[in-house]
Amino acid sequence: MPRGSRRELLSDAAIEVLAREGGRGLTHRAVDREAEVPEGTTKNYFPTRQALLEAVGKRMADEHRDAVARLHELAPESVSVAELVQLYRAMLERARGGGRSQFLALFELYVESVRRPELQRTVGQMAMTNVESALGLRKAAGLDGQVRDAALLDAFFLGLAISMLALPDDMLDTVGFTDTERLSQSLLRAVRVDAEPVQCALWEDDFISVG
């Protein structure tokens, strides 16, 4: 097997282990077992746990970038806002379906980067890939905006996704998080570059100055 293909195989296995077992369960031996390769193979390609976590981040960023590229190849240069809503709806539904492992691994990486600052660069690069994709989709739909607007959109999306994975079904239904159509519409409405800034003296006087 070509070295590049073996790296991808091991990275995919690491994503599955990270999603299923969490950060503490991500070991070289666990990845060997998941990938069904001889013991020591993962350590040969990724000698340290840091290298293994970085490989997960890079693999996920590459997969997301490739998926967006395929989307642009299949879709017209411009899309309607309604089509963009449907795209985000599909991504939210994927979080609880076929893409569950990828989302769980993503959230585990975020937590790991809080505890291990040396990972923040890798996670930041992965996050920036998502932001750039969100910005491109907004522009394709004729929505104005800058990087910070796309970053907010991505952050809101991830917040919804982790809630949909972590909360019980009855609560999700109560708060309306099972209605992915409405959630997707709300996502796009939440990030509006033409919204007026909110002035609130009460916050400034009673909260911001506290301490």
C-alpha positions as CSV (number, residue, x, y, z in Angstrom):
1,M,0.0,0.0,0.0
2,P,1.4,3.5,-0.9
3,R,2.6,5.4,2.1
4,G,0.1,8.2,1.5
5,S,-2.8,5.7,1.5
6,R,-1.5,4.0,4.7
7,R,-1.4,7.4,6.4
8,E,-5.0,8.1,5.3
9,L,-6.0,4.6,6.6
10,L,-4.4,5.2,10.0
11,S,-5.8,8.8,10.2
12,D,-9.3,7.5,9.4
13,A,-8.9,4.8,12.1
14,A,-7.7,7.4,14.6
15,I,-10.9,9.5,13.9
16,E,-13.0,6.5,14.7
17,V,-11.1,5.7,17.9
18,L,-11.2,9.4,19.0
19,A,-14.9,9.6,18.4
20,R,-15.7,6.3,20.2
21,E,-13.2,6.3,23.0
22,G,-12.4,10.0,23.5
23,G,-9.0,11.6,23.9
24,R,-7.8,9.2,26.6
25,G,-8.6,6.2,24.4
26,L,-6.6,7.4,21.5
27,T,-3.5,5.3,21.6
28,H,-1.2,3.9,18.9
29,R,-2.4,0.3,19.8
30,A,-6.0,1.3,19.6
31,V,-5.5,2.8,16.1
32,D,-3.6,-0.4,15.0
33,R,-6.5,-2.5,16.1
34,E,-9.1,-0.2,14.4
35,A,-7.1,-0.2,11.2
36,E,-6.4,-3.9,11.4
37,V,-2.7,-3.4,10.9
38,P,0.3,-5.0,12.7
39,E,1.0,-3.6,16.1
40,G,3.5,-0.8,15.9
41,T,2.4,0.4,12.4
42,T,0.7,3.6,13.7
43,K,3.7,4.5,15.9
44,N,6.0,4.1,12.8
45,Y,4.0,6.7,10.9
46,F,3.0,8.9,13.8
47,P,5.7,8.5,16.5
48,T,4.0,10.6,19.2
49,R,0.5,11.2,20.4
50,Q,0.8,14.8,19.4
51,A,1.6,13.7,15.8
52,L,-1.4,11.4,15.9
53,L,-3.7,14.1,17.0
54,E,-2.3,16.5,14.3
55,A,-2.9,13.8,11.7
56,V,-6.5,13.6,12.7
57,G,-6.9,17.4,12.4
58,K,-5.2,17.5,9.0
59,R,-7.2,14.5,7.7
60,M,-10.5,16.2,8.8
61,A,-9.5,19.5,7.2
62,D,-8.5,17.8,4.0
63,E,-11.8,15.9,3.8
64,H,-13.8,19.0,4.4
65,R,-11.9,20.9,1.8
66,D,-12.4,18.1,-0.7
67,A,-16.1,17.9,0.0
68,V,-16.5,21.6,-0.6
69,A,-14.5,21.4,-3.8
70,R,-16.8,18.6,-5.0
71,L,-19.8,20.7,-4.1
72,H,-18.5,23.6,-6.2
73,E,-17.9,21.2,-9.1
74,L,-21.4,19.9,-9.0
75,A,-23.2,23.1,-8.1
76,P,-23.6,26.3,-10.2
77,E,-21.4,29.3,-9.4
78,S,-24.3,30.9,-7.6
79,V,-26.9,29.3,-5.3
80,S,-30.0,30.7,-3.7
81,V,-30.4,31.3,0.0
82,A,-33.0,28.6,0.1
83,E,-30.5,26.1,-1.4
84,L,-28.0,27.3,1.2
85,V,-30.5,26.6,4.0
86,Q,-31.0,23.1,2.6
87,L,-27.2,22.5,2.6
88,Y,-26.9,23.5,6.3
89,R,-30.0,21.4,7.1
90,A,-28.3,18.4,5.4
91,M,-25.1,19.0,7.4
92,L,-27.0,19.2,10.7
93,E,-28.7,16.0,10.0
94,R,-25.4,14.4,9.0
95,A,-24.1,15.3,12.5
96,R,-26.4,12.7,14.0
97,G,-26.2,10.3,11.1
98,G,-23.4,9.3,8.8
99,G,-21.0,12.0,9.9
100,R,-21.4,11.4,13.6
101,S,-17.8,10.1,14.1
102,Q,-16.3,13.0,12.3
103,F,-18.2,15.5,14.4
104,L,-17.4,13.7,17.7
105,A,-13.8,13.6,16.8
106,L,-13.8,17.3,15.9
107,F,-15.2,18.2,19.3
108,E,-12.7,15.9,21.0
109,L,-9.9,17.8,19.2
110,Y,-11.3,21.1,20.3
111,V,-11.2,19.9,24.0
112,E,-7.7,18.5,23.5
113,S,-6.4,21.8,22.2
114,V,-7.7,23.5,25.4
115,R,-5.6,21.2,27.5
116,R,-2.7,21.0,25.1
117,P,-1.9,24.4,23.7
118,E,0.6,22.9,21.2
119,L,-2.4,21.5,19.4
120,Q,-4.1,24.9,18.9
121,R,-2.3,25.6,15.7
122,T,-3.5,22.4,14.1
123,V,-7.1,23.0,15.3
124,G,-6.9,26.6,14.2
125,Q,-5.9,25.6,10.7
126,M,-8.8,23.0,10.6
127,A,-11.3,25.7,11.9
128,M,-10.0,28.2,9.3
129,T,-10.7,25.7,6.5
130,N,-14.3,25.5,7.7
131,V,-14.6,29.3,8.0
132,E,-13.2,29.8,4.4
133,S,-15.8,27.3,3.2
134,A,-18.6,29.1,5.0
135,L,-17.5,32.4,3.5
136,G,-17.4,30.9,0.0
137,L,-20.9,29.5,0.4
138,R,-22.2,32.8,1.7
139,K,-20.8,34.6,-1.3
140,A,-22.2,32.0,-3.7
141,A,-25.6,32.8,-2.3
142,G,-25.1,36.5,-2.8
143,L,-24.7,37.3,0.9
144,D,-22.3,40.0,1.9
145,G,-19.9,39.4,4.7
146,Q,-16.4,39.1,5.9
147,V,-14.3,36.4,7.5
148,R,-15.7,37.2,11.0
149,D,-19.2,36.7,9.7
150,A,-18.4,33.3,8.3
151,A,-16.5,32.4,11.6
152,L,-19.7,33.3,13.6
153,L,-21.8,31.1,11.2
154,D,-19.4,28.2,11.7
155,A,-19.3,28.6,15.4
156,F,-23.1,28.7,15.6
157,F,-23.3,25.6,13.5
158,L,-20.9,23.7,15.7
159,G,-22.8,24.8,18.8
160,L,-26.0,23.4,17.4
161,A,-24.3,20.2,16.2
162,I,-22.8,19.4,19.6
163,S,-26.1,20.1,21.3
164,M,-27.8,17.7,18.9
165,L,-25.3,15.0,19.8
166,A,-25.2,15.6,23.5
167,L,-28.7,16.3,24.6
168,P,-31.5,13.8,25.1
169,D,-34.1,13.5,22.3
170,D,-37.0,14.7,24.4
171,M,-35.1,17.9,25.3
172,L,-34.1,18.4,21.7
173,D,-37.7,18.2,20.7
174,T,-38.8,20.6,23.5
175,V,-36.3,23.3,22.4
176,G,-37.0,22.8,18.7
177,F,-33.6,21.4,17.9
178,T,-35.2,18.5,15.9
179,D,-36.5,20.9,13.3
180,T,-33.4,21.2,11.2
181,E,-35.2,23.3,8.6
182,R,-36.0,26.0,11.1
183,L,-32.5,25.7,12.7
184,S,-30.8,26.2,9.3
185,Q,-32.9,29.3,8.6
186,S,-32.1,30.7,12.0
187,L,-28.4,30.1,11.4
188,L,-28.3,32.3,8.3
189,R,-30.5,35.0,9.9
190,A,-28.3,35.1,13.0
191,V,-25.3,36.4,11.0
192,R,-26.4,39.6,9.3
193,V,-23.9,42.2,8.4
194,D,-26.6,44.8,8.1
195,A,-27.8,44.4,11.7
196,E,-27.6,47.5,13.8
197,P,-25.3,47.3,16.9
198,V,-27.2,47.0,20.2
199,Q,-26.5,49.6,22.8
200,C,-27.3,48.6,26.3
201,A,-26.2,50.9,29.1
202,L,-27.6,48.5,31.7
203,W,-25.1,45.8,30.7
204,E,-22.3,48.3,30.7
205,D,-23.1,49.8,34.1
206,D,-24.2,46.7,36.0
207,F,-22.2,43.9,34.4
208,I,-19.2,44.9,32.4
209,S,-17.8,47.1,35.3
210,V,-18.4,44.4,38.0
211,G,-15.2,43.1,39.6
